[in-house]
């Protein structure tokens, strides 16, 4: 039997090497997940900004359309189209 002072066996070295590889892989995975979470948070902020800006642009468009086409002209154009 192996005593506590004997040199590590080939199987032990292989096991330790595989555990080291697993630890490195888990570290990379953890960093990737953290980066993905940061990117998702940034995407959420940017999507919110896009929602706000698209709402503002729509309001500007409707305001300009209302100024260029007074209510009477719009009604006449609709009736002519019938």
N, CA, C and O atoms as CSV, one atom per row, in Angstrom:
chain,resi,resn,atom,element,x,y,z
A,1,UNK,N,N,0.833,-1.182,0.000
A,1,UNK,CA,C,0.000,0.000,0.000
A,1,UNK,C,C,0.875,1.241,0.000
A,1,UNK,O,O,2.036,1.221,0.408
A,2,UNK,N,N,0.277,2.309,-0.468
A,2,UNK,CA,C,1.007,3.577,-0.516
A,2,UNK,C,C,1.027,4.213,0.859
A,2,UNK,O,O,0.008,4.269,1.548
A,3,UNK,N,N,2.177,4.683,1.243
A,3,UNK,CA,C,2.261,5.418,2.501
A,3,UNK,C,C,2.133,6.899,2.194
A,3,UNK,O,O,2.189,7.289,1.028
A,4,UNK,N,N,1.965,7.724,3.199
A,4,UNK,CA,C,1.789,9.158,3.019
A,4,UNK,C,C,2.999,9.839,2.426
A,4,UNK,O,O,2.863,10.928,1.868
A,5,UNK,N,N,4.187,9.245,2.521
A,5,UNK,CA,C,5.414,9.876,2.039
A,5,UNK,C,C,5.833,9.411,0.653
A,5,UNK,O,O,6.839,9.889,0.128
A,6,UNK,N,N,5.097,8.502,0.051
A,6,UNK,CA,C,5.518,7.969,-1.249
A,6,UNK,C,C,5.261,8.993,-2.348
A,6,UNK,O,O,4.446,9.904,-2.200
A,7,UNK,N,N,5.972,8.819,-3.442
A,7,UNK,CA,C,5.815,9.726,-4.581
A,7,UNK,C,C,4.416,9.549,-5.167
A,7,UNK,O,O,3.854,8.454,-5.132
A,8,UNK,N,N,3.859,10.632,-5.705
A,8,UNK,CA,C,2.503,10.518,-6.265
A,8,UNK,C,C,2.495,9.571,-7.467
A,8,UNK,O,O,3.431,9.546,-8.266
A,9,UNK,N,N,1.447,8.818,-7.571
A,9,UNK,CA,C,1.337,7.872,-8.682
A,9,UNK,C,C,0.914,8.609,-9.948
A,9,UNK,O,O,0.509,9.770,-9.906
A,10,UNK,N,N,1.016,7.921,-11.052
A,10,UNK,CA,C,0.623,8.489,-12.331
A,10,UNK,C,C,-0.857,8.880,-12.313
A,10,UNK,O,O,-1.231,9.919,-12.856
A,11,UNK,N,N,-1.697,8.051,-11.692
A,11,UNK,CA,C,-3.130,8.336,-11.607
A,11,UNK,C,C,-3.383,9.594,-10.781
A,11,UNK,O,O,-4.251,10.400,-11.116
A,12,UNK,N,N,-2.623,9.755,-9.701
A,12,UNK,CA,C,-2.776,10.946,-8.858
A,12,UNK,C,C,-2.373,12.200,-9.618
A,12,UNK,O,O,-3.047,13.228,-9.543
A,13,UNK,N,N,-1.268,12.108,-10.348
A,13,UNK,CA,C,-0.825,13.263,-11.142
A,13,UNK,C,C,-1.860,13.619,-12.209
A,13,UNK,O,O,-2.145,14.793,-12.446
A,14,UNK,N,N,-2.410,12.604,-12.838
A,14,UNK,CA,C,-3.431,12.833,-13.866
A,14,UNK,C,C,-4.666,13.483,-13.253
A,14,UNK,O,O,-5.235,14.420,-13.812
A,15,UNK,N,N,-5.073,12.963,-12.082
A,15,UNK,CA,C,-6.240,13.524,-11.403
A,15,UNK,C,C,-6.001,14.985,-11.050
A,15,UNK,O,O,-6.878,15.821,-11.269
A,16,UNK,N,N,-4.838,15.306,-10.512
A,16,UNK,CA,C,-4.540,16.687,-10.135
A,16,UNK,C,C,-4.471,17.594,-11.360
A,16,UNK,O,O,-4.907,18.744,-11.311
A,17,UNK,N,N,-3.924,17.075,-12.458
A,17,UNK,CA,C,-3.863,17.855,-13.698
A,17,UNK,C,C,-5.278,18.143,-14.205
A,17,UNK,O,O,-5.577,19.256,-14.639
A,18,UNK,N,N,-6.137,17.134,-14.145
A,18,UNK,CA,C,-7.516,17.320,-14.602
A,18,UNK,C,C,-8.280,18.290,-13.700
A,18,UNK,O,O,-9.081,19.090,-14.184
A,19,UNK,N,N,-8.033,18.221,-12.391
A,19,UNK,CA,C,-8.671,19.179,-11.479
A,19,UNK,C,C,-8.189,20.602,-11.758
A,19,UNK,O,O,-8.970,21.550,-11.685
A,20,UNK,N,N,-6.906,20.749,-12.076
A,20,UNK,CA,C,-6.373,22.075,-12.408
A,20,UNK,C,C,-7.012,22.593,-13.695
A,20,UNK,O,O,-7.357,23.771,-13.792
A,21,UNK,N,N,-7.171,21.705,-14.687
A,21,UNK,CA,C,-7.838,22.106,-15.927
A,21,UNK,C,C,-9.290,22.497,-15.663
A,21,UNK,O,O,-9.793,23.469,-16.226
A,22,UNK,N,N,-9.951,21.737,-14.811
A,22,UNK,CA,C,-11.333,22.044,-14.459
A,22,UNK,C,C,-11.431,23.394,-13.766
A,22,UNK,O,O,-12.331,24.183,-14.054
A,23,UNK,N,N,-10.502,23.657,-12.852
A,23,UNK,CA,C,-10.504,24.940,-12.143
A,23,UNK,C,C,-10.306,26.099,-13.119
A,23,UNK,O,O,-10.976,27.125,-13.006
A,24,UNK,N,N,-9.394,25.943,-14.073
A,24,UNK,CA,C,-9.172,26.998,-15.071
A,24,UNK,C,C,-10.412,27.182,-15.943
A,24,UNK,O,O,-10.798,28.305,-16.264
A,25,UNK,N,N,-11.020,26.076,-16.316
A,25,UNK,CA,C,-12.222,26.139,-17.148
A,25,UNK,C,C,-13.365,26.826,-16.404
A,25,UNK,O,O,-14.080,27.646,-16.980
A,26,UNK,N,N,-13.535,26.494,-15.134
A,26,UNK,CA,C,-14.582,27.140,-14.334
A,26,UNK,C,C,-14.303,28.630,-14.153
A,26,UNK,O,O,-15.230,29.440,-14.136
A,27,UNK,N,N,-13.036,28.990,-14.018
A,27,UNK,CA,C,-12.670,30.407,-13.917
A,27,UNK,C,C,-13.011,31.159,-15.189
A,27,UNK,O,O,-13.554,32.262,-15.136
A,28,UNK,N,N,-12.693,30.563,-16.339
A,28,UNK,CA,C,-13.039,31.194,-17.626
A,28,UNK,C,C,-14.549,31.310,-17.778
A,28,UNK,O,O,-15.059,32.331,-18.239
A,29,UNK,N,N,-15.262,30.254,-17.386
A,29,UNK,CA,C,-16.721,30.271,-17.475
A,29,UNK,C,C,-17.299,31.358,-16.583
A,29,UNK,O,O,-18.222,32.068,-16.981
A,30,UNK,N,N,-16.761,31.488,-15.391
A,30,UNK,CA,C,-17.227,32.520,-14.468
A,30,UNK,C,C,-17.005,33.912,-15.044
A,30,UNK,O,O,-17.885,34.768,-14.957
A,31,UNK,N,N,-15.830,34.142,-15.633
A,31,UNK,CA,C,-15.552,35.447,-16.252
A,31,UNK,C,C,-16.486,35.697,-17.432
A,31,UNK,O,O,-16.973,36.813,-17.617
A,32,UNK,N,N,-16.734,34.664,-18.228
A,32,UNK,CA,C,-17.622,34.812,-19.383
A,32,UNK,C,C,-19.048,35.129,-18.938
A,32,UNK,O,O,-19.719,35.961,-19.548
A,33,UNK,N,N,-19.505,34.477,-17.889
A,33,UNK,CA,C,-20.849,34.743,-17.368
A,33,UNK,C,C,-20.932,36.159,-16.819
A,33,UNK,O,O,-21.927,36.851,-17.031
A,34,UNK,N,N,-19.904,36.588,-16.121
A,34,UNK,CA,C,-19.873,37.949,-15.590
A,34,UNK,C,C,-19.900,38.973,-16.720
A,34,UNK,O,O,-20.620,39.969,-16.651
A,35,UNK,N,N,-19.108,38.719,-17.759
A,35,UNK,CA,C,-19.085,39.628,-18.909
A,35,UNK,C,C,-20.447,39.639,-19.605
A,35,UNK,O,O,-20.924,40.698,-20.015
A,36,UNK,N,N,-21.069,38.481,-19.739
A,36,UNK,CA,C,-22.390,38.402,-20.358
A,36,UNK,C,C,-23.415,39.175,-19.540
A,36,UNK,O,O,-24.260,39.869,-20.105
A,37,UNK,N,N,-23.350,39.063,-18.224
A,37,UNK,CA,C,-24.268,39.814,-17.365
A,37,UNK,C,C,-24.060,41.315,-17.537
A,37,UNK,O,O,-25.029,42.071,-17.599
A,38,UNK,N,N,-22.804,41.751,-17.615
A,38,UNK,CA,C,-22.518,43.173,-17.833
A,38,UNK,C,C,-23.065,43.638,-19.179
A,38,UNK,O,O,-23.648,44.718,-19.278
A,39,UNK,N,N,-22.876,42.822,-20.210
A,39,UNK,CA,C,-23.376,43.181,-21.541
A,39,UNK,C,C,-24.900,43.222,-21.573
A,39,UNK,O,O,-25.482,44.077,-22.241
A,40,UNK,N,N,-25.551,42.309,-20.858
A,40,UNK,CA,C,-27.017,42.317,-20.789
A,40,UNK,C,C,-27.517,43.574,-20.086
A,40,UNK,O,O,-28.514,44.165,-20.499
A,41,UNK,N,N,-26.831,43.976,-19.036
A,41,UNK,CA,C,-27.207,45.202,-18.327
A,41,UNK,C,C,-27.032,46.414,-19.238
A,41,UNK,O,O,-27.891,47.296,-19.273
A,42,UNK,N,N,-25.929,46.458,-19.971
A,42,UNK,CA,C,-25.685,47.557,-20.906
A,42,UNK,C,C,-26.742,47.559,-22.014
A,42,UNK,O,O,-27.224,48.621,-22.410
A,43,UNK,N,N,-27.100,46.386,-22.508
A,43,UNK,CA,C,-28.126,46.277,-23.541
A,43,UNK,C,C,-29.466,46.790,-23.027
A,43,UNK,O,O,-30.189,47.472,-23.752
A,44,UNK,N,N,-29.799,46.467,-21.788
A,44,UNK,CA,C,-31.055,46.925,-21.200
A,44,UNK,C,C,-31.089,48.446,-21.126
A,44,UNK,O,O,-32.117,49.056,-21.417
A,45,UNK,N,N,-29.980,49.060,-20.740
A,45,UNK,CA,C,-29.903,50.523,-20.674
A,45,UNK,C,C,-30.069,51.118,-22.066
A,45,UNK,O,O,-30.797,52.094,-22.247
A,46,UNK,N,N,-29.393,50.527,-23.050
A,46,UNK,CA,C,-29.462,51.051,-24.413
A,46,UNK,C,C,-30.848,50.860,-25.021
A,46,UNK,O,O,-31.324,51.732,-25.747
A,47,UNK,N,N,-31.499,49.739,-24.740
A,47,UNK,CA,C,-32.856,49.529,-25.239
A,47,UNK,C,C,-33.828,50.525,-24.619
A,47,UNK,O,O,-34.736,51.009,-25.296
A,48,UNK,N,N,-33.649,50.830,-23.356
A,48,UNK,CA,C,-34.493,51.825,-22.696
A,48,UNK,C,C,-34.285,53.193,-23.337
A,48,UNK,O,O,-35.247,53.926,-23.566
A,49,UNK,N,N,-33.030,53.539,-23.625
A,49,UNK,CA,C,-32.745,54.818,-24.284
A,49,UNK,C,C,-33.368,54.852,-25.675
A,49,UNK,O,O,-33.910,55.878,-26.087
A,50,UNK,N,N,-33.294,53.738,-26.400
A,50,UNK,CA,C,-33.908,53.681,-27.730
A,50,UNK,C,C,-35.417,53.869,-27.638
A,50,UNK,O,O,-36.014,54.542,-28.477
A,51,UNK,N,N,-36.033,53.274,-26.621
A,51,UNK,CA,C,-37.481,53.414,-26.435
A,51,UNK,C,C,-37.843,54.869,-26.196
A,51,UNK,O,O,-38.807,55.379,-26.767
A,52,UNK,N,N,-37.067,55.534,-25.351
A,52,UNK,CA,C,-37.327,56.945,-25.047
A,52,UNK,C,C,-37.138,57.801,-26.296
A,52,UNK,O,O,-37.988,58.631,-26.618
A,53,UNK,N,N,-36.018,57.597,-27.001
A,53,UNK,CA,C,-35.746,58.415,-28.181
A,53,UNK,C,C,-36.747,58.145,-29.300
A,53,UNK,O,O,-37.126,59.070,-30.018
A,54,UNK,N,N,-37.179,56.905,-29.460
A,54,UNK,CA,C,-38.172,56.627,-30.505
A,54,UNK,C,C,-39.503,57.278,-30.155
A,54,UNK,O,O,-40.214,57.745,-31.045
A,55,UNK,N,N,-39.845,57.315,-28.879
A,55,UNK,CA,C,-41.061,58.018,-28.448
A,55,UNK,C,C,-40.965,59.507,-28.717
A,55,UNK,O,O,-41.928,60.127,-29.169
A,56,UNK,N,N,-39.797,60.081,-28.439
A,56,UNK,CA,C,-39.605,61.512,-28.711
A,56,UNK,C,C,-39.675,61.796,-30.206
A,56,UNK,O,O,-40.293,62.775,-30.625
A,57,UNK,N,N,-39.045,60.947,-31.010
A,57,UNK,CA,C,-39.081,61.137,-32.461
A,57,UNK,C,C,-40.502,60.999,-32.993
A,57,UNK,O,O,-40.905,61.753,-33.878
A,58,UNK,N,N,-41.257,60.054,-32.469
A,58,UNK,CA,C,-42.648,59.890,-32.901
A,58,UNK,C,C,-43.465,61.126,-32.542
A,58,UNK,O,O,-44.293,61.579,-33.332
A,59,UNK,N,N,-43.232,61.667,-31.354
A,59,UNK,CA,C,-43.951,62.878,-30.945
A,59,UNK,C,C,-43.592,64.050,-31.850
A,59,UNK,O,O,-44.466,64.828,-32.231
A,60,UNK,N,N,-42.315,64.183,-32.197
A,60,UNK,CA,C,-41.899,65.251,-33.114
A,60,UNK,C,C,-42.554,65.068,-34.479
A,60,UNK,O,O,-43.044,66.030,-35.071
A,61,UNK,N,N,-42.564,63.844,-34.971
A,61,UNK,CA,C,-43.156,63.557,-36.270
A,61,UNK,C,C,-44.640,63.914,-36.276
A,61,UNK,O,O,-45.127,64.537,-37.219
A,62,UNK,N,N,-45.352,63.524,-35.229
A,62,UNK,CA,C,-46.786,63.817,-35.163
A,62,UNK,C,C,-47.035,65.317,-35.057
A,62,UNK,O,O,-47.995,65.827,-35.634
A,63,UNK,N,N,-46.181,66.025,-34.327
A,63,UNK,CA,C,-46.328,67.477,-34.202
A,63,UNK,C,C,-46.120,68.151,-35.545
A,63,UNK,O,O,-46.903,69.018,-35.934
A,64,UNK,N,N,-45.078,67.762,-36.253
A,64,UNK,CA,C,-44.799,68.353,-37.566
A,64,UNK,C,C,-45.910,68.001,-38.546
A,64,UNK,O,O,-46.346,68.853,-39.321
A,65,UNK,N,N,-46.370,66.758,-38.521
A,65,UNK,CA,C,-47.454,66.346,-39.415
A,65,UNK,C,C,-48.718,67.145,-39.129
A,65,UNK,O,O,-49.430,67.526,-40.058
A,66,UNK,N,N,-49.004,67.400,-37.868
A,66,UNK,CA,C,-50.191,68.180,-37.511
A,66,UNK,C,C,-50.049,69.624,-37.976
A,66,UNK,O,O,-51.038,70.238,-38.375
A,67,UNK,N,N,-48.837,70.177,-37.931
A,67,UNK,CA,C,-48.626,71.553,-38.384
A,67,UNK,C,C,-48.691,71.650,-39.903
A,67,UNK,O,O,-49.213,72.627,-40.440
A,68,UNK,N,N,-48.168,70.651,-40.596
A,68,UNK,CA,C,-48.174,70.675,-42.059
A,68,UNK,C,C,-49.545,70.331,-42.636
A,68,UNK,O,O,-49.897,70.798,-43.719
A,69,UNK,N,N,-50.299,69.539,-41.936
A,69,UNK,CA,C,-51.635,69.119,-42.379
A,69,UNK,C,C,-52.659,69.502,-41.319
A,69,UNK,O,O,-52.971,68.694,-40.444
A,70,UNK,N,N,-53.183,70.711,-41.382
A,70,UNK,CA,C,-54.208,71.094,-40.397
A,70,UNK,C,C,-55.391,70.127,-40.453
A,70,UNK,O,O,-55.582,69.430,-41.449
A,71,UNK,N,N,-56.173,70.090,-39.394
A,71,UNK,CA,C,-57.254,69.109,-39.251
A,71,UNK,C,C,-58.231,69.164,-40.415
A,71,UNK,O,O,-58.696,68.115,-40.858
A,72,UNK,N,N,-58.561,70.345,-40.927
A,72,UNK,CA,C,-59.500,70.468,-42.042
A,72,UNK,C,C,-58.976,69.811,-43.296
A,72,UNK,O,O,-59.732,69.150,-44.009
A,73,UNK,N,N,-57.691,69.979,-43.582
A,73,UNK,CA,C,-57.104,69.379,-44.780
A,73,UNK,C,C,-57.081,67.862,-44.677
A,73,UNK,O,O,-57.290,67.170,-45.673
A,74,UNK,N,N,-56.833,67.349,-43.505
A,74,UNK,CA,C,-56.794,65.902,-43.317
A,74,UNK,C,C,-58.172,65.320,-43.568
A,74,UNK,O,O,-58.299,64.299,-44.244
A,75,UNK,N,N,-59.227,65.967,-43.023
A,75,UNK,CA,C,-60.589,65.481,-43.222
A,75,UNK,C,C,-60.968,65.507,-44.697
A,75,UNK,O,O,-61.588,64.564,-45.189
A,76,UNK,N,N,-60.602,66.582,-45.416
A,76,UNK,CA,C,-60.912,66.689,-46.841
A,76,UNK,C,C,-60.192,65.605,-47.631
A,76,UNK,O,O,-60.778,65.006,-48.533
A,77,UNK,N,N,-58.928,65.345,-47.305
A,77,UNK,CA,C,-58.156,64.328,-48.018
A,77,UNK,C,C,-58.754,62.948,-47.789
A,77,UNK,O,O,-58.760,62.117,-48.697
A,78,UNK,N,N,-59.248,62.701,-46.603
A,78,UNK,CA,C,-59.862,61.407,-46.299
A,78,UNK,C,C,-61.152,61.255,-47.086
A,78,UNK,O,O,-61.424,60.188,-47.636
A,79,UNK,N,N,-61.957,62.326,-47.146
A,79,UNK,CA,C,-63.222,62.263,-47.880
A,79,UNK,C,C,-62.984,62.118,-49.377
A,79,UNK,O,O,-63.741,61.417,-50.048
A,80,UNK,N,N,-61.947,62.764,-49.920
A,80,UNK,CA,C,-61.645,62.657,-51.342
A,80,UNK,C,C,-61.186,61.247,-51.696
A,80,UNK,O,O,-61.417,60.778,-52.810
A,81,UNK,N,N,-60.551,60.586,-50.769
A,81,UNK,CA,C,-60.059,59.235,-51.007
A,81,UNK,C,C,-61.173,58.210,-51.072
A,81,UNK,O,O,-60.952,57.100,-51.558
A,82,UNK,N,N,-62.365,58.547,-50.598
A,82,UNK,CA,C,-63.491,57.593,-50.583
A,82,UNK,C,C,-64.108,57.438,-51.938
A,82,UNK,O,O,-65.062,56.676,-52.099
